[in-house]
């Protein structure tokens, strides 16, 4: 199912952009960036077009654009993923590139250390694996492709044939942390995106998406939280999270940072144990939910911490945040111990 956000279409449910600047994604090195720099590839949005804006090298473009190639070969750009993960799909957006888009593109991936240098990533010492074969690109649109290799990657290389411009690159997937390291910690945030948590369903995401709840750090603005529209009928809003690993919850944080006149009045949290359940296959209506946090009063623009208030329901794999009746929450943290 495709989800529209502004004028941008997302088509990989449950997946996040592993290359996003918000989670630490960055461009490392490119073969050429004569007309427009590689850093534009990972910026938010789809890019803008300013008809009258030029530089001393030619037309200013909000994307990555190479010069016209007069030799053999093709251009490329290496990207470090913000978090390592399994790639589910890629969006190679040629928005505003109409007579200067590449004819084809491919995507390769590799596993390398977080601090791998541009020299190393450009050398023959790195083993690149093709995860998207050479595929035709259309001008001025989001070119969306599914990826099915199922392996864990840390870096990607976008190849364009033979040259041209790409406005944005999105690499959608599922975060796969190094659990050998995380298991050494006594208590971790099991819901965190960095630790493999996923936001998989919500009653409403009118103002901002559910994935914001489990992003790193505190939100810089209200736009970086999860906010629903004003509820005019019965019921309440909710969001469902899949934990990175099954675990027993010891402490929960509900942060209403920046939500001052639109925070929920109260909230509660339920949990259930459904190990091995896929994102698409889970039947929420029949899930064995147990109350972890009873309905509790919330306050505006505040970090709420709950520990003594929590009920021990044993190991859980999924949690549901219920907000009454509606509103916005900046972050949700679910600290616990891993249960194998």
C-alpha positions in Angstrom: 0.0 0.0 0.0 1.3 3.4 -0.9 1.3 6.2 1.7 1.4 9.8 0.7 3.3 12.3 2.8 3.0 15.8 1.2 4.0 15.1 -2.4 6.2 12.1 -1.5 4.9 8.5 -1.9 6.1 5.7 0.5 5.3 2.1 -0.5 7.1 -0.1 2.0 4.9 -0.6 5.1 6.9 -0.8 8.4 10.2 0.1 6.7 12.2 3.3 7.5 14.7 5.2 5.4 18.0 3.6 6.5 19.9 6.4 4.7 18.1 9.3 6.2 20.1 12.2 7.7 17.9 12.1 10.7 19.3 8.8 11.8 22.9 9.5 10.8 22.9 8.5 7.1 25.5 10.4 5.0 27.1 10.5 1.6 30.8 9.5 1.7 32.3 9.8 -1.8 31.2 10.3 -5.4 32.8 9.9 -8.7 31.7 13.4 -9.7 29.6 16.2 -8.4 30.3 19.0 -10.9 26.9 20.6 -11.1 25.3 19.6 -7.7 26.8 18.1 -4.5 26.2 14.5 -3.4 24.9 15.7 0.1 21.6 16.8 -1.5 20.7 13.1 -2.1 19.7 12.5 1.5 18.0 15.8 2.4 14.3 15.8 3.4 11.5 16.2 0.8 11.8 15.8 -2.9 13.9 18.9 -3.7 12.9 22.2 -5.1 13.4 23.9 -8.5 14.4 27.6 -8.9 14.2 28.5 -12.6 16.3 31.7 -12.3 19.0 30.3 -10.1 22.4 29.5 -11.7 26.0 29.0 -10.4 29.3 29.6 -12.2 29.1 26.0 -13.3 25.6 26.1 -14.7 22.0 25.5 -13.5 21.6 25.2 -9.8 19.9 21.9 -9.0 18.6 20.5 -5.7 20.1 17.0 -6.0 23.3 15.3 -7.0 24.3 16.0 -10.6 27.4 15.0 -12.5 28.9 16.5 -15.7 28.2 15.0 -19.1 30.5 12.0 -19.4 32.9 12.1 -22.4 34.8 8.9 -21.4 33.8 5.3 -20.8 32.3 4.2 -17.5 29.6 5.6 -15.3 29.1 7.7 -12.2 28.5 6.6 -8.6 28.0 7.7 -5.1 28.6 5.8 -1.8 26.3 6.2 1.1 26.8 5.1 4.8 23.5 4.0 6.3 22.4 5.6 9.5 21.8 2.2 11.0 22.7 -1.2 9.5 19.8 -3.2 8.2 18.0 -5.3 5.7 17.0 -3.3 2.6 13.4 -3.8 1.4 13.2 -1.2 -1.3 14.8 1.9 -2.9 13.4 5.2 -4.2 15.6 6.8 -6.8 13.8 10.2 -7.3 14.6 12.2 -10.4 12.3 15.0 -9.4 13.0 18.2 -11.5 15.6 16.3 -13.6 13.9 16.1 -16.9 16.5 16.4 -19.7 19.4 15.5 -17.5 18.3 12.3 -15.6 20.4 9.1 -15.8 19.0 6.5 -18.3 19.7 3.7 -15.8 20.7 3.0 -12.2 21.7 0.1 -10.1 22.4 -0.3 -6.3 25.1 -2.2 -4.6 25.7 -2.9 -0.9 28.5 -4.0 1.4 29.3 -4.6 5.1 32.0 -2.3 6.5 33.0 -0.7 9.7 31.1 2.5 10.7 34.3 4.5 10.3 35.3 3.2 6.9 37.0 5.9 4.9 36.2 7.2 1.4 39.5 5.7 0.3 38.7 2.3 1.6 35.1 2.4 0.2 36.5 3.4 -3.2 39.0 0.6 -3.3 38.9 -3.0 -4.5 39.2 -4.2 -0.9 35.5 -3.7 -0.4 33.2 -6.5 -1.7 30.2 -4.8 -3.3 27.1 -7.0 -3.9 24.4 -6.0 -6.5 21.0 -5.8 -4.8 19.3 -3.8 -7.6 20.4 -4.7 -11.1 20.8 -2.1 -13.8 17.3 -0.7 -14.2 15.7 2.1 -16.4 14.9 5.4 -14.8 12.1 7.8 -15.7 12.6 11.5 -15.6 10.9 13.7 -12.9 9.4 10.9 -10.8 10.0 8.6 -7.9 11.5 5.4 -9.4 10.6 2.8 -6.8 12.1 -0.8 -6.7 11.7 -3.7 -4.3 14.8 -5.4 -2.9 14.6 -9.1 -1.8 18.1 -10.2 -0.9 17.4 -10.3 2.9 21.0 -9.6 4.0 22.3 -7.0 6.5 24.2 -4.1 5.0 26.0 -1.0 6.4 26.8 0.9 3.1 25.2 1.3 -0.3 26.6 2.5 -3.7 24.2 4.1 -6.2 25.4 3.7 -9.8 24.0 5.9 -12.5 24.5 5.2 -16.2 26.2 7.0 -17.7 25.8 10.3 -15.9 23.2 12.9 -14.9 21.2 14.0 -11.9 19.2 12.4 -9.1 17.2 14.5 -6.6 16.8 12.1 -3.7 17.8 8.6 -2.7 15.7 6.7 -0.1 16.8 3.2 1.0 13.9 1.7 2.9 14.5 -1.3 5.2 14.5 -2.8 8.7 17.2 -1.9 11.2 19.3 -4.9 12.3 21.5 -3.9 15.3 24.5 -5.9 16.6 22.7 -8.0 19.3 26.0 -9.5 20.5 26.8 -6.0 21.8 23.3 -5.0 23.0 23.0 -8.2 25.0 25.9 -7.0 27.2 23.7 -4.2 28.5 21.4 -4.9 31.5 18.6 -2.6 30.3 18.0 -1.2 26.8 15.2 0.7 25.0 13.5 -2.3 23.3 11.3 0.0 21.2 14.0 2.2 19.9 14.5 2.3 16.1 18.2 1.9 16.7 17.6 -1.3 18.6 15.4 -2.8 15.9 12.0 -1.5 17.1 9.3 -0.8 14.5 6.2 1.3 14.4 3.8 -1.0 12.4 0.3 0.5 12.7 -1.6 3.5 14.0 -5.2 4.7 14.2 -4.2 8.1 12.6 -1.1 9.9 11.3 -2.7 13.1 9.9 -0.1 15.6 11.1 3.0 13.5 11.6 4.1 9.8 11.2 4.2 7.1 13.8 7.9 6.3 13.1 8.8 9.6 14.8 8.0 8.1 18.2 11.0 5.8 18.2 13.6 8.1 16.5 16.9 8.8 18.3 17.1 11.7 20.7 14.4 14.2 21.7 12.4 15.9 19.0 13.6 19.3 17.9 10.1 20.5 17.0 6.5 19.4 17.2 6.8 18.1 13.7 9.2 15.4 14.8 6.6 13.6 17.0 3.5 11.5 16.3 0.3 13.6 16.1 -3.3 12.7 15.2 -6.1 14.9 14.0 -8.8 16.1 16.4 -11.1 13.2 17.1 -14.8 14.2 16.6 -16.3 10.8 17.2 -16.1 8.1 19.9 -13.0 6.0 20.7 -9.4 7.0 21.0 -6.2 6.9 19.0 -3.4 4.3 19.3 -0.1 3.2 17.9 1.4 -0.3 17.7 5.1 -1.1 18.1 7.1 -4.2 17.5 10.0 -4.5 19.9 13.5 -5.2 18.6 13.6 -8.3 20.9 11.2 -9.9 23.3 11.7 -8.6 26.8 10.3 -7.7 30.2 9.6 -4.0 30.6 11.1 -2.2 33.6 10.6 1.5 32.8 8.6 3.5 30.3 9.0 7.1 29.1 6.2 9.0 27.4 7.5 12.4 26.2 5.1 15.2 25.1 7.9 17.5 24.3 6.6 20.5 22.2 3.0 19.4 22.5 1.5 22.1 24.7 -2.1 22.7 23.5 -2.5 19.4 21.7 -1.1 16.7 24.0 -3.3 13.7 25.0 -5.2 14.0 28.2 -4.3 10.5 29.3 -2.6 7.4 28.0 -2.3 3.7 28.7 0.0 0.9 27.4 -0.7 -2.7 26.7 1.6 -5.5 25.7 1.4 -9.0 24.1 3.7 -11.9 23.3 3.5 -13.0 19.7 7.0 -14.1 18.7 7.7 -14.6 15.1 4.6 -12.8 14.0 5.2 -10.8 10.7 4.2 -7.2 10.3 1.5 -8.0 7.8 0.2 -11.2 9.5 -0.6 -10.0 13.0 -4.3 -10.0 13.8 -4.6 -7.1 16.3 -8.2 -7.7 17.2 -7.4 -11.1 18.5 -4.0 -10.4 20.1 -3.7 -11.4 23.8 -3.2 -7.8 25.1 -2.4 -7.3 28.8 -2.3 -3.9 30.5 1.2 -2.7 31.4 0.4 0.9 32.3 -3.1 1.8 33.4 -4.9 4.9 32.1 -2.7 7.8 33.4 -2.8 11.6 33.3 -0.4 13.3 31.0 0.9 16.9 31.0 2.1 19.3 28.2 5.7 19.5 27.1 7.0 17.0 29.6 8.9 13.8 29.9 6.8 11.3 31.9 8.6 8.4 33.5 6.7 5.3 34.8 8.3 2.5 36.8 6.4 1.6 39.9 3.1 2.1 38.0 3.9 -0.8 35.6 2.4 -4.2 35.9 4.7 -7.2 35.2 3.0 -9.1 32.5 6.1 -11.2 31.6 7.9 -11.1 28.3 6.3 -9.1 25.4 7.1 -8.7 21.8 4.6 -5.9 20.9 3.3 -2.9 22.8 0.3 -0.6 22.1 0.3 3.0 23.2 -3.3 4.3 23.7 -3.9 8.0 23.9 -7.2 9.6 25.0 -8.8 10.9 23.1 -6.2 12.2 20.6 -3.2 14.5 20.2 0.5 14.3 19.9 3.4 12.4 21.6 7.0 13.2 20.9 8.8 10.0 22.0 8.0 6.6 23.5 10.8 4.7 25.3 10.3 1.1 26.5 13.2 0.1 28.7 13.6 -3.6 29.6 15.7 -6.7 29.7 16.0 -9.1 26.7 14.3 -12.5 27.2 15.6 -15.1 24.8 
